[in-house]
């Protein structure tokens, strides 16, 4: 449970440009999402959030296909992290 332990111990950096955090599902900032969250996971008490950095140069390039590729790249890395965590749990 290496990835899960890192996240639960508050280690945010998971690799280059990747961070994670844990939040209680009843946190006041999530008030507008509470009904939707309960419909998906009625017993859920915590959320794990992943963030993957985009390339600033790519985002400011004005080249739409390159920007789309960078977005897909970031989604893939976030998906890989969530898949690893799911397998550990």
PDB file of N, CA, C and O in Angstrom:
ATOM      1  N   UNK A   1       0.818  -1.192   0.000  1.00  0.00           N
ATOM      2  CA  UNK A   1       0.000   0.000   0.000  1.00  0.00           C
ATOM      3  C   UNK A   1       0.861   1.255   0.000  1.00  0.00           C
ATOM      4  O   UNK A   1       0.608   2.200   0.748  1.00  0.00           O
ATOM      5  N   UNK A   2       1.836   1.249  -0.812  1.00  0.00           N
ATOM      6  CA  UNK A   2       2.783   2.365  -0.850  1.00  0.00           C
ATOM      7  C   UNK A   2       2.123   3.689  -1.227  1.00  0.00           C
ATOM      8  O   UNK A   2       2.339   4.692  -0.547  1.00  0.00           O
ATOM      9  N   UNK A   3       1.332   3.714  -2.285  1.00  0.00           N
ATOM     10  CA  UNK A   3       0.692   4.949  -2.729  1.00  0.00           C
ATOM     11  C   UNK A   3      -0.324   5.434  -1.703  1.00  0.00           C
ATOM     12  O   UNK A   3      -0.344   6.618  -1.367  1.00  0.00           O
ATOM     13  N   UNK A   4      -1.159   4.543  -1.206  1.00  0.00           N
ATOM     14  CA  UNK A   4      -2.158   4.907  -0.208  1.00  0.00           C
ATOM     15  C   UNK A   4      -1.491   5.455   1.052  1.00  0.00           C
ATOM     16  O   UNK A   4      -1.942   6.461   1.599  1.00  0.00           O
ATOM     17  N   UNK A   5      -0.438   4.816   1.512  1.00  0.00           N
ATOM     18  CA  UNK A   5       0.263   5.278   2.713  1.00  0.00           C
ATOM     19  C   UNK A   5       0.856   6.664   2.508  1.00  0.00           C
ATOM     20  O   UNK A   5       0.782   7.508   3.401  1.00  0.00           O
ATOM     21  N   UNK A   6       1.436   6.902   1.356  1.00  0.00           N
ATOM     22  CA  UNK A   6       1.990   8.230   1.065  1.00  0.00           C
ATOM     23  C   UNK A   6       0.913   9.303   1.148  1.00  0.00           C
ATOM     24  O   UNK A   6       1.123  10.364   1.736  1.00  0.00           O
ATOM     25  N   UNK A   7      -0.234   9.019   0.557  1.00  0.00           N
ATOM     26  CA  UNK A   7      -1.325   9.992   0.525  1.00  0.00           C
ATOM     27  C   UNK A   7      -1.866  10.223   1.934  1.00  0.00           C
ATOM     28  O   UNK A   7      -2.064  11.367   2.345  1.00  0.00           O
ATOM     29  N   UNK A   8      -2.104   9.146   2.670  1.00  0.00           N
ATOM     30  CA  UNK A   8      -2.674   9.271   4.008  1.00  0.00           C
ATOM     31  C   UNK A   8      -1.703   9.926   4.992  1.00  0.00           C
ATOM     32  O   UNK A   8      -2.134  10.546   5.965  1.00  0.00           O
ATOM     33  N   UNK A   9      -0.415   9.796   4.750  1.00  0.00           N
ATOM     34  CA  UNK A   9       0.577  10.414   5.624  1.00  0.00           C
ATOM     35  C   UNK A   9       0.811  11.873   5.262  1.00  0.00           C
ATOM     36  O   UNK A   9       1.648  12.540   5.870  1.00  0.00           O
ATOM     37  N   UNK A  10       0.083  12.365   4.282  1.00  0.00           N
ATOM     38  CA  UNK A  10       0.173  13.773   3.925  1.00  0.00           C
ATOM     39  C   UNK A  10       1.247  14.093   2.909  1.00  0.00           C
ATOM     40  O   UNK A  10       1.504  15.264   2.631  1.00  0.00           O
ATOM     41  N   UNK A  11       1.881  13.073   2.349  1.00  0.00           N
ATOM     42  CA  UNK A  11       2.885  13.321   1.309  1.00  0.00           C
ATOM     43  C   UNK A  11       2.143  13.693   0.041  1.00  0.00           C
ATOM     44  O   UNK A  11       1.440  12.869  -0.546  1.00  0.00           O
ATOM     45  N   UNK A  12       2.301  14.918  -0.371  1.00  0.00           N
ATOM     46  CA  UNK A  12       1.524  15.409  -1.511  1.00  0.00           C
ATOM     47  C   UNK A  12       2.181  15.108  -2.854  1.00  0.00           C
ATOM     48  O   UNK A  12       1.486  14.773  -3.812  1.00  0.00           O
ATOM     49  N   UNK A  13       3.505  15.220  -2.944  1.00  0.00           N
ATOM     50  CA  UNK A  13       4.177  14.991  -4.224  1.00  0.00           C
ATOM     51  C   UNK A  13       4.279  13.501  -4.496  1.00  0.00           C
ATOM     52  O   UNK A  13       4.853  12.752  -3.705  1.00  0.00           O
ATOM     53  N   UNK A  14       3.723  13.078  -5.614  1.00  0.00           N
ATOM     54  CA  UNK A  14       3.749  11.673  -5.987  1.00  0.00           C
ATOM     55  C   UNK A  14       4.657  11.408  -7.168  1.00  0.00           C
ATOM     56  O   UNK A  14       4.841  10.258  -7.568  1.00  0.00           O
ATOM     57  N   UNK A  15       5.210  12.432  -7.714  1.00  0.00           N
ATOM     58  CA  UNK A  15       6.076  12.317  -8.873  1.00  0.00           C
ATOM     59  C   UNK A  15       6.173  13.686  -9.517  1.00  0.00           C
ATOM     60  O   UNK A  15       5.565  14.640  -9.031  1.00  0.00           O
ATOM     61  N   UNK A  16       6.926  13.798 -10.602  1.00  0.00           N
ATOM     62  CA  UNK A  16       7.057  15.102 -11.262  1.00  0.00           C
ATOM     63  C   UNK A  16       5.707  15.641 -11.720  1.00  0.00           C
ATOM     64  O   UNK A  16       5.047  15.035 -12.564  1.00  0.00           O
ATOM     65  N   UNK A  17       5.304  16.765 -11.172  1.00  0.00           N
ATOM     66  CA  UNK A  17       4.071  17.411 -11.591  1.00  0.00           C
ATOM     67  C   UNK A  17       2.794  16.742 -11.128  1.00  0.00           C
ATOM     68  O   UNK A  17       1.720  17.030 -11.656  1.00  0.00           O
ATOM     69  N   UNK A  18       2.892  15.837 -10.135  1.00  0.00           N
ATOM     70  CA  UNK A  18       1.707  15.132  -9.650  1.00  0.00           C
ATOM     71  C   UNK A  18       1.593  15.299  -8.144  1.00  0.00           C
ATOM     72  O   UNK A  18       2.555  15.073  -7.410  1.00  0.00           O
ATOM     73  N   UNK A  19       0.401  15.700  -7.686  1.00  0.00           N
ATOM     74  CA  UNK A  19       0.150  15.812  -6.254  1.00  0.00           C
ATOM     75  C   UNK A  19      -1.189  15.163  -5.927  1.00  0.00           C
ATOM     76  O   UNK A  19      -2.016  14.928  -6.808  1.00  0.00           O
ATOM     77  N   UNK A  20      -1.384  14.881  -4.650  1.00  0.00           N
ATOM     78  CA  UNK A  20      -2.645  14.286  -4.201  1.00  0.00           C
ATOM     79  C   UNK A  20      -2.974  14.804  -2.816  1.00  0.00           C
ATOM     80  O   UNK A  20      -2.106  15.305  -2.100  1.00  0.00           O
ATOM     81  N   UNK A  21      -4.227  14.678  -2.452  1.00  0.00           N
ATOM     82  CA  UNK A  21      -4.661  15.069  -1.123  1.00  0.00           C
ATOM     83  C   UNK A  21      -5.927  14.324  -0.742  1.00  0.00           C
ATOM     84  O   UNK A  21      -6.588  13.715  -1.582  1.00  0.00           O
ATOM     85  N   UNK A  22      -6.252  14.385   0.543  1.00  0.00           N
ATOM     86  CA  UNK A  22      -7.443  13.733   1.079  1.00  0.00           C
ATOM     87  C   UNK A  22      -8.308  14.798   1.725  1.00  0.00           C
ATOM     88  O   UNK A  22      -7.803  15.725   2.358  1.00  0.00           O
ATOM     89  N   UNK A  23      -9.617  14.660   1.561  1.00  0.00           N
ATOM     90  CA  UNK A  23     -10.562  15.626   2.105  1.00  0.00           C
ATOM     91  C   UNK A  23     -11.779  14.872   2.643  1.00  0.00           C
ATOM     92  O   UNK A  23     -12.215  13.887   2.047  1.00  0.00           O
ATOM     93  N   UNK A  24     -12.322  15.330   3.759  1.00  0.00           N
ATOM     94  CA  UNK A  24     -13.555  14.740   4.291  1.00  0.00           C
ATOM     95  C   UNK A  24     -14.712  15.075   3.354  1.00  0.00           C
ATOM     96  O   UNK A  24     -14.808  16.192   2.846  1.00  0.00           O
ATOM     97  N   UNK A  25     -15.579  14.106   3.131  1.00  0.00           N
ATOM     98  CA  UNK A  25     -16.714  14.306   2.216  1.00  0.00           C
ATOM     99  C   UNK A  25     -17.708  15.340   2.746  1.00  0.00           C
ATOM    100  O   UNK A  25     -18.492  15.897   1.977  1.00  0.00           O
ATOM    101  N   UNK A  26     -17.677  15.597   4.049  1.00  0.00           N
ATOM    102  CA  UNK A  26     -18.603  16.586   4.605  1.00  0.00           C
ATOM    103  C   UNK A  26     -17.963  17.967   4.767  1.00  0.00           C
ATOM    104  O   UNK A  26     -18.479  18.808   5.503  1.00  0.00           O
ATOM    105  N   UNK A  27     -16.862  18.197   4.094  1.00  0.00           N
ATOM    106  CA  UNK A  27     -16.176  19.496   4.163  1.00  0.00           C
ATOM    107  C   UNK A  27     -17.111  20.589   3.640  1.00  0.00           C
ATOM    108  O   UNK A  27     -17.781  20.388   2.627  1.00  0.00           O
ATOM    109  N   UNK A  28     -17.166  21.746   4.316  1.00  0.00           N
ATOM    110  CA  UNK A  28     -18.084  22.821   3.894  1.00  0.00           C
ATOM    111  C   UNK A  28     -17.890  23.295   2.449  1.00  0.00           C
ATOM    112  O   UNK A  28     -18.853  23.727   1.815  1.00  0.00           O
ATOM    113  N   UNK A  29     -16.687  23.224   1.928  1.00  0.00           N
ATOM    114  CA  UNK A  29     -16.460  23.666   0.546  1.00  0.00           C
ATOM    115  C   UNK A  29     -17.136  22.757  -0.481  1.00  0.00           C
ATOM    116  O   UNK A  29     -17.298  23.136  -1.641  1.00  0.00           O
ATOM    117  N   UNK A  30     -17.523  21.576  -0.056  1.00  0.00           N
ATOM    118  CA  UNK A  30     -18.157  20.622  -0.974  1.00  0.00           C
ATOM    119  C   UNK A  30     -19.678  20.636  -0.879  1.00  0.00           C
ATOM    120  O   UNK A  30     -20.341  19.774  -1.456  1.00  0.00           O
ATOM    121  N   UNK A  31     -20.226  21.584  -0.174  1.00  0.00           N
ATOM    122  CA  UNK A  31     -21.672  21.641   0.072  1.00  0.00           C
ATOM    123  C   UNK A  31     -22.495  21.530  -1.212  1.00  0.00           C
ATOM    124  O   UNK A  31     -23.493  20.809  -1.231  1.00  0.00           O
ATOM    125  N   UNK A  32     -22.115  22.205  -2.260  1.00  0.00           N
ATOM    126  CA  UNK A  32     -22.862  22.180  -3.516  1.00  0.00           C
ATOM    127  C   UNK A  32     -22.806  20.851  -4.245  1.00  0.00           C
ATOM    128  O   UNK A  32     -23.584  20.622  -5.171  1.00  0.00           O
ATOM    129  N   UNK A  33     -21.888  19.960  -3.837  1.00  0.00           N
ATOM    130  CA  UNK A  33     -21.721  18.671  -4.506  1.00  0.00           C
ATOM    131  C   UNK A  33     -22.215  17.505  -3.654  1.00  0.00           C
ATOM    132  O   UNK A  33     -22.210  16.360  -4.106  1.00  0.00           O
ATOM    133  N   UNK A  34     -22.638  17.787  -2.436  1.00  0.00           N
ATOM    134  CA  UNK A  34     -22.966  16.724  -1.485  1.00  0.00           C
ATOM    135  C   UNK A  34     -24.044  15.764  -1.994  1.00  0.00           C
ATOM    136  O   UNK A  34     -23.902  14.550  -1.844  1.00  0.00           O
ATOM    137  N   UNK A  35     -25.105  16.280  -2.586  1.00  0.00           N
ATOM    138  CA  UNK A  35     -26.183  15.412  -3.069  1.00  0.00           C
ATOM    139  C   UNK A  35     -25.687  14.475  -4.168  1.00  0.00           C
ATOM    140  O   UNK A  35     -26.011  13.288  -4.179  1.00  0.00           O
ATOM    141  N   UNK A  36     -24.909  15.015  -5.078  1.00  0.00           N
ATOM    142  CA  UNK A  36     -24.372  14.186  -6.172  1.00  0.00           C
ATOM    143  C   UNK A  36     -23.415  13.129  -5.621  1.00  0.00           C
ATOM    144  O   UNK A  36     -23.441  11.977  -6.053  1.00  0.00           O
ATOM    145  N   UNK A  37     -22.568  13.527  -4.661  1.00  0.00           N
ATOM    146  CA  UNK A  37     -21.633  12.567  -4.074  1.00  0.00           C
ATOM    147  C   UNK A  37     -22.381  11.448  -3.356  1.00  0.00           C
ATOM    148  O   UNK A  37     -22.008  10.280  -3.472  1.00  0.00           O
ATOM    149  N   UNK A  38     -23.423  11.790  -2.623  1.00  0.00           N
ATOM    150  CA  UNK A  38     -24.198  10.768  -1.895  1.00  0.00           C
ATOM    151  C   UNK A  38     -24.915   9.818  -2.854  1.00  0.00           C
ATOM    152  O   UNK A  38     -25.088   8.639  -2.547  1.00  0.00           O
ATOM    153  N   UNK A  39     -25.333  10.329  -4.014  1.00  0.00           N
ATOM    154  CA  UNK A  39     -26.000   9.449  -4.971  1.00  0.00           C
ATOM    155  C   UNK A  39     -25.016   8.445  -5.575  1.00  0.00           C
ATOM    156  O   UNK A  39     -25.401   7.329  -5.924  1.00  0.00           O
ATOM    157  N   UNK A  40     -23.750   8.841  -5.697  1.00  0.00           N
ATOM    158  CA  UNK A  40     -22.739   7.933  -6.258  1.00  0.00           C
ATOM    159  C   UNK A  40     -22.166   7.007  -5.198  1.00  0.00           C
ATOM    160  O   UNK A  40     -22.024   5.806  -5.427  1.00  0.00           O
ATOM    161  N   UNK A  41     -21.836   7.566  -4.034  1.00  0.00           N
ATOM    162  CA  UNK A  41     -21.228   6.789  -2.953  1.00  0.00           C
ATOM    163  C   UNK A  41     -21.882   7.172  -1.628  1.00  0.00           C
ATOM    164  O   UNK A  41     -21.345   7.998  -0.890  1.00  0.00           O
ATOM    165  N   UNK A  42     -23.037   6.580  -1.320  1.00  0.00           N
ATOM    166  CA  UNK A  42     -23.777   6.992  -0.129  1.00  0.00           C
ATOM    167  C   UNK A  42     -22.999   6.838   1.174  1.00  0.00           C
ATOM    168  O   UNK A  42     -23.232   7.589   2.121  1.00  0.00           O
ATOM    169  N   UNK A  43     -22.090   5.888   1.237  1.00  0.00           N
ATOM    170  CA  UNK A  43     -21.320   5.664   2.466  1.00  0.00           C
ATOM    171  C   UNK A  43     -19.938   6.310   2.421  1.00  0.00           C
ATOM    172  O   UNK A  43     -19.145   6.140   3.347  1.00  0.00           O
ATOM    173  N   UNK A  44     -19.649   7.044   1.361  1.00  0.00           N
ATOM    174  CA  UNK A  44     -18.324   7.660   1.227  1.00  0.00           C
ATOM    175  C   UNK A  44     -18.075   8.717   2.293  1.00  0.00           C
ATOM    176  O   UNK A  44     -18.927   9.567   2.549  1.00  0.00           O
ATOM    177  N   UNK A  45     -16.899   8.656   2.912  1.00  0.00           N
ATOM    178  CA  UNK A  45     -16.580   9.622   3.960  1.00  0.00           C
ATOM    179  C   UNK A  45     -15.389  10.503   3.606  1.00  0.00           C
ATOM    180  O   UNK A  45     -15.214  11.576   4.184  1.00  0.00           O
ATOM    181  N   UNK A  46     -14.576  10.055   2.663  1.00  0.00           N
ATOM    182  CA  UNK A  46     -13.393  10.810   2.284  1.00  0.00           C
ATOM    183  C   UNK A  46     -13.248  10.839   0.771  1.00  0.00           C
ATOM    184  O   UNK A  46     -13.740   9.952   0.074  1.00  0.00           O
ATOM    185  N   UNK A  47     -12.573  11.857   0.272  1.00  0.00           N
ATOM    186  CA  UNK A  47     -12.260  11.980  -1.147  1.00  0.00           C
ATOM    187  C   UNK A  47     -10.749  12.044  -1.302  1.00  0.00           C
ATOM    188  O   UNK A  47     -10.054  12.664  -0.497  1.00  0.00           O
ATOM    189  N   UNK A  48     -10.260  11.406  -2.329  1.00  0.00           N
ATOM    190  CA  UNK A  48      -8.853  11.540  -2.707  1.00  0.00           C
ATOM    191  C   UNK A  48      -8.838  12.337  -3.999  1.00  0.00           C
ATOM    192  O   UNK A  48      -9.548  12.013  -4.952  1.00  0.00           O
ATOM    193  N   UNK A  49      -8.024  13.378  -4.022  1.00  0.00           N
ATOM    194  CA  UNK A  49      -7.975  14.274  -5.178  1.00  0.00           C
ATOM    195  C   UNK A  49      -6.571  14.230  -5.777  1.00  0.00           C
ATOM    196  O   UNK A  49      -5.578  14.358  -5.061  1.00  0.00           O
ATOM    197  N   UNK A  50      -6.498  14.048  -7.093  1.00  0.00           N
ATOM    198  CA  UNK A  50      -5.228  14.062  -7.811  1.00  0.00           C
ATOM    199  C   UNK A  50      -5.145  15.311  -8.670  1.00  0.00           C
ATOM    200  O   UNK A  50      -6.153  15.777  -9.201  1.00  0.00           O
ATOM    201  N   UNK A  51      -3.958  15.845  -8.803  1.00  0.00           N
ATOM    202  CA  UNK A  51      -3.714  16.960  -9.717  1.00  0.00           C
ATOM    203  C   UNK A  51      -2.447  16.656 -10.511  1.00  0.00           C
ATOM    204  O   UNK A  51      -1.427  16.254  -9.951  1.00  0.00           O
ATOM    205  N   UNK A  52      -2.532  16.851 -11.802  1.00  0.00           N
ATOM    206  CA  UNK A  52      -1.393  16.629 -12.694  1.00  0.00           C
ATOM    207  C   UNK A  52      -1.145  17.928 -13.452  1.00  0.00           C
ATOM    208  O   UNK A  52      -2.062  18.496 -14.044  1.00  0.00           O
ATOM    209  N   UNK A  53       0.083  18.386 -13.428  1.00  0.00           N
ATOM    210  CA  UNK A  53       0.433  19.663 -14.047  1.00  0.00           C
ATOM    211  C   UNK A  53       0.381  19.592 -15.568  1.00  0.00           C
ATOM    212  O   UNK A  53       0.715  18.575 -16.176  1.00  0.00           O
ATOM    213  N   UNK A  54      -0.040  20.680 -16.152  1.00  0.00           N
ATOM    214  CA  UNK A  54       0.026  20.862 -17.604  1.00  0.00           C
ATOM    215  C   UNK A  54       1.310  21.622 -17.926  1.00  0.00           C
ATOM    216  O   UNK A  54       1.896  22.274 -17.062  1.00  0.00           O
ATOM    217  N   UNK A  55       1.726  21.528 -19.155  1.00  0.00           N
ATOM    218  CA  UNK A  55       2.878  22.284 -19.624  1.00  0.00           C
ATOM    219  C   UNK A  55       2.431  23.713 -19.926  1.00  0.00           C
ATOM    220  O   UNK A  55       1.554  23.922 -20.765  1.00  0.00           O
ATOM    221  N   UNK A  56       3.023  24.691 -19.253  1.00  0.00           N
ATOM    222  CA  UNK A  56       2.645  26.090 -19.506  1.00  0.00           C
ATOM    223  C   UNK A  56       2.939  26.497 -20.950  1.00  0.00           C
ATOM    224  O   UNK A  56       2.156  27.207 -21.581  1.00  0.00           O
ATOM    225  N   UNK A  57       4.063  26.044 -21.451  1.00  0.00           N
ATOM    226  CA  UNK A  57       4.405  26.368 -22.835  1.00  0.00           C
ATOM    227  C   UNK A  57       3.377  25.848 -23.807  1.00  0.00           C
ATOM    228  O   UNK A  57       3.024  26.524 -24.773  1.00  0.00           O
ATOM    229  N   UNK A  58       2.895  24.643 -23.553  1.00  0.00           N
ATOM    230  CA  UNK A  58       1.878  24.048 -24.410  1.00  0.00           C
ATOM    231  C   UNK A  58       0.569  24.827 -24.318  1.00  0.00           C
ATOM    232  O   UNK A  58      -0.058  25.123 -25.335  1.00  0.00           O
ATOM    233  N   UNK A  59       0.161  25.156 -23.091  1.00  0.00           N
ATOM    234  CA  UNK A  59      -1.107  25.855 -22.911  1.00  0.00           C
ATOM    235  C   UNK A  59      -1.104  27.238 -23.541  1.00  0.00           C
ATOM    236  O   UNK A  59      -2.146  27.720 -23.983  1.00  0.00           O
ATOM    237  N   UNK A  60       0.071  27.887 -23.588  1.00  0.00           N
ATOM    238  CA  UNK A  60       0.170  29.229 -24.155  1.00  0.00           C
ATOM    239  C   UNK A  60       0.619  29.228 -25.616  1.00  0.00           C
ATOM    240  O   UNK A  60       0.846  30.285 -26.204  1.00  0.00           O
ATOM    241  N   UNK A  61       0.744  28.032 -26.194  1.00  0.00           N
ATOM    242  CA  UNK A  61       1.269  27.942 -27.556  1.00  0.00           C
ATOM    243  C   UNK A  61       0.275  28.407 -28.619  1.00  0.00           C
ATOM    244  O   UNK A  61       0.679  28.850 -29.694  1.00  0.00           O
ATOM    245  N   UNK A  62      -1.026  28.307 -28.324  1.00  0.00           N
ATOM    246  CA  UNK A  62      -2.026  28.643 -29.334  1.00  0.00           C
ATOM    247  C   UNK A  62      -2.247  27.522 -30.344  1.00  0.00           C
ATOM    248  O   UNK A  62      -3.045  27.666 -31.271  1.00  0.00           O
ATOM    249  N   UNK A  63      -1.543  26.409 -30.165  1.00  0.00           N
ATOM    250  CA  UNK A  63      -1.657  25.265 -31.059  1.00  0.00           C
ATOM    251  C   UNK A  63      -2.666  24.285 -30.458  1.00  0.00           C
ATOM    252  O   UNK A  63      -2.333  23.532 -29.543  1.00  0.00           O
ATOM    253  N   UNK A  64      -3.889  24.295 -30.969  1.00  0.00           N
ATOM    254  CA  UNK A  64      -4.964  23.506 -30.385  1.00  0.00           C
ATOM    255  C   UNK A  64      -4.665  22.006 -30.326  1.00  0.00           C
ATOM    256  O   UNK A  64      -4.893  21.409 -29.274  1.00  0.00           O
ATOM    257  N   UNK A  65      -4.169  21.358 -31.389  1.00  0.00           N
ATOM    258  CA  UNK A  65      -3.882  19.921 -31.293  1.00  0.00           C
ATOM    259  C   UNK A  65      -2.834  19.607 -30.216  1.00  0.00           C
ATOM    260  O   UNK A  65      -2.941  18.594 -29.525  1.00  0.00           O
ATOM    261  N   UNK A  66      -1.834  20.464 -30.076  1.00  0.00           N
ATOM    262  CA  UNK A  66      -0.808  20.241 -29.056  1.00  0.00           C
ATOM    263  C   UNK A  66      -1.415  20.413 -27.664  1.00  0.00           C
ATOM    264  O   UNK A  66      -1.093  19.659 -26.746  1.00  0.00           O
ATOM    265  N   UNK A  67      -2.287  21.399 -27.509  1.00  0.00           N
ATOM    266  CA  UNK A  67      -2.954  21.607 -26.222  1.00  0.00           C
ATOM    267  C   UNK A  67      -3.842  20.415 -25.867  1.00  0.00           C
ATOM    268  O   UNK A  67      -3.891  19.991 -24.712  1.00  0.00           O
ATOM    269  N   UNK A  68      -4.534  19.885 -26.855  1.00  0.00           N
ATOM    270  CA  UNK A  68      -5.386  18.726 -26.613  1.00  0.00           C
ATOM    271  C   UNK A  68      -4.552  17.509 -26.220  1.00  0.00           C
ATOM    272  O   UNK A  68      -4.944  16.744 -25.338  1.00  0.00           O
ATOM    273  N   UNK A  69      -3.414  17.330 -26.864  1.00  0.00           N
ATOM    274  CA  UNK A  69      -2.537  16.216 -26.529  1.00  0.00           C
ATOM    275  C   UNK A  69      -2.049  16.352 -25.090  1.00  0.00           C
ATOM    276  O   UNK A  69      -2.021  15.371 -24.348  1.00  0.00           O
ATOM    277  N   UNK A  70      -1.665  17.561 -24.695  1.00  0.00           N
ATOM    278  CA  UNK A  70      -1.190  17.786 -23.334  1.00  0.00           C
ATOM    279  C   UNK A  70      -2.287  17.484 -22.319  1.00  0.00           C
ATOM    280  O   UNK A  70      -2.010  16.919 -21.261  1.00  0.00           O
ATOM    281  N   UNK A  71      -3.522  17.851 -22.627  1.00  0.00           N
ATOM    282  CA  UNK A  71      -4.639  17.566 -21.735  1.00  0.00           C
ATOM    283  C   UNK A  71      -4.847  16.059 -21.613  1.00  0.00           C
ATOM    284  O   UNK A  71      -5.046  15.553 -20.509  1.00  0.00           O
ATOM    285  N   UNK A  72      -4.805  15.346 -22.722  1.00  0.00           N
ATOM    286  CA  UNK A  72      -4.949  13.889 -22.689  1.00  0.00           C
ATOM    287  C   UNK A  72      -3.820  13.239 -21.903  1.00  0.00           C
ATOM    288  O   UNK A  72      -4.041  12.260 -21.190  1.00  0.00           O
ATOM    289  N   UNK A  73      -2.616  13.775 -22.030  1.00  0.00           N
ATOM    290  CA  UNK A  73      -1.462  13.290 -21.290  1.00  0.00           C
ATOM    291  C   UNK A  73      -1.699  13.443 -19.785  1.00  0.00           C
ATOM    292  O   UNK A  73      -1.430  12.520 -19.017  1.00  0.00           O
ATOM    293  N   UNK A  74      -2.200  14.607 -19.366  1.00  0.00           N
ATOM    294  CA  UNK A  74      -2.480  14.851 -17.951  1.00  0.00           C
ATOM    295  C   UNK A  74      -3.590  13.914 -17.454  1.00  0.00           C
ATOM    296  O   UNK A  74      -3.486  13.361 -16.359  1.00  0.00           O
ATOM    297  N   UNK A  75      -4.642  13.734 -18.247  1.00  0.00           N
ATOM    298  CA  UNK A  75      -5.729  12.828 -17.864  1.00  0.00           C
ATOM    299  C   UNK A  75      -5.220  11.403 -17.707  1.00  0.00           C
ATOM    300  O   UNK A  75      -5.639  10.682 -16.801  1.00  0.00           O
ATOM    301  N   UNK A  76      -4.317  11.001 -18.593  1.00  0.00           N
ATOM    302  CA  UNK A  76      -3.782   9.640 -18.529  1.00  0.00           C
ATOM    303  C   UNK A  76      -3.031   9.432 -17.221  1.00  0.00           C
ATOM    304  O   UNK A  76      -3.190   8.400 -16.570  1.00  0.00           O
ATOM    305  N   UNK A  77      -2.213  10.408 -16.835  1.00  0.00           N
ATOM    306  CA  UNK A  77      -1.459  10.280 -15.595  1.00  0.00           C
ATOM    307  C   UNK A  77      -2.380  10.276 -14.378  1.00  0.00           C
ATOM    308  O   UNK A  77      -2.146   9.515 -13.440  1.00  0.00           O
ATOM    309  N   UNK A  78      -3.407  11.095 -14.372  1.00  0.00           N
ATOM    310  CA  UNK A  78      -4.377  11.093 -13.266  1.00  0.00           C
ATOM    311  C   UNK A  78      -5.106   9.747 -13.225  1.00  0.00           C
ATOM    312  O   UNK A  78      -5.350   9.201 -12.149  1.00  0.00           O
ATOM    313  N   UNK A  79      -5.446   9.225 -14.386  1.00  0.00           N
ATOM    314  CA  UNK A  79      -6.093   7.913 -14.456  1.00  0.00           C
ATOM    315  C   UNK A  79      -5.197   6.802 -13.951  1.00  0.00           C
ATOM    316  O   UNK A  79      -5.652   5.899 -13.248  1.00  0.00           O
ATOM    317  N   UNK A  80      -3.918   6.867 -14.309  1.00  0.00           N
ATOM    318  CA  UNK A  80      -2.964   5.866 -13.829  1.00  0.00           C
ATOM    319  C   UNK A  80      -2.855   5.900 -12.303  1.00  0.00           C
ATOM    320  O   UNK A  80      -2.823   4.856 -11.652  1.00  0.00           O
ATOM    321  N   UNK A  81      -2.798   7.115 -11.738  1.00  0.00           N
ATOM    322  CA  UNK A  81      -2.724   7.238 -10.279  1.00  0.00           C
ATOM    323  C   UNK A  81      -3.968   6.671  -9.605  1.00  0.00           C
ATOM    324  O   UNK A  81      -3.863   5.936  -8.623  1.00  0.00           O
ATOM    325  N   UNK A  82      -5.140   7.008 -10.126  1.00  0.00           N
ATOM    326  CA  UNK A  82      -6.370   6.512  -9.507  1.00  0.00           C
ATOM    327  C   UNK A  82      -6.482   4.999  -9.661  1.00  0.00           C
ATOM    328  O   UNK A  82      -6.994   4.324  -8.767  1.00  0.00           O
ATOM    329  N   UNK A  83      -6.017   4.465 -10.768  1.00  0.00           N
ATOM    330  CA  UNK A  83      -6.045   3.015 -10.969  1.00  0.00           C
ATOM    331  C   UNK A  83      -5.111   2.330  -9.979  1.00  0.00           C
ATOM    332  O   UNK A  83      -5.483   1.324  -9.374  1.00  0.00           O
ATOM    333  N   UNK A  84      -3.896   2.865  -9.805  1.00  0.00           N
ATOM    334  CA  UNK A  84      -2.952   2.294  -8.828  1.00  0.00           C
ATOM    335  C   UNK A  84      -3.548   2.302  -7.426  1.00  0.00           C
ATOM    336  O   UNK A  84      -3.452   1.315  -6.695  1.00  0.00           O
ATOM    337  N   UNK A  85      -4.166   3.427  -7.055  1.00  0.00           N
ATOM    338  CA  UNK A  85      -4.759   3.532  -5.721  1.00  0.00           C
ATOM    339  C   UNK A  85      -5.905   2.538  -5.566  1.00  0.00           C
ATOM    340  O   UNK A  85      -6.018   1.895  -4.522  1.00  0.00           O
ATOM    341  N   UNK A  86      -6.748   2.398  -6.568  1.00  0.00           N
ATOM    342  CA  UNK A  86      -7.872   1.465  -6.519  1.00  0.00           C
ATOM    343  C   UNK A  86      -7.383   0.032  -6.334  1.00  0.00           C
ATOM    344  O   UNK A  86      -7.971  -0.738  -5.574  1.00  0.00           O
ATOM    345  N   UNK A  87      -6.326  -0.316  -7.017  1.00  0.00           N
ATOM    346  CA  UNK A  87      -5.780  -1.667  -6.898  1.00  0.00           C
ATOM    347  C   UNK A  87      -5.202  -1.902  -5.504  1.00  0.00           C
ATOM    348  O   UNK A  87      -5.313  -3.005  -4.967  1.00  0.00           O
ATOM    349  N   UNK A  88      -4.592  -0.886  -4.919  1.00  0.00           N
ATOM    350  CA  UNK A  88      -4.035  -1.030  -3.572  1.00  0.00           C
ATOM    351  C   UNK A  88      -5.150  -1.218  -2.538  1.00  0.00           C
ATOM    352  O   UNK A  88      -5.033  -2.024  -1.615  1.00  0.00           O
ATOM    353  N   UNK A  89      -6.218  -0.465  -2.713  1.00  0.00           N
ATOM    354  CA  UNK A  89      -7.312  -0.543  -1.747  1.00  0.00           C
ATOM    355  C   UNK A  89      -8.002  -1.899  -1.885  1.00  0.00           C
ATOM    356  O   UNK A  89      -8.958  -2.181  -1.163  1.00  0.00           O
TER     357      UNK A  89
END
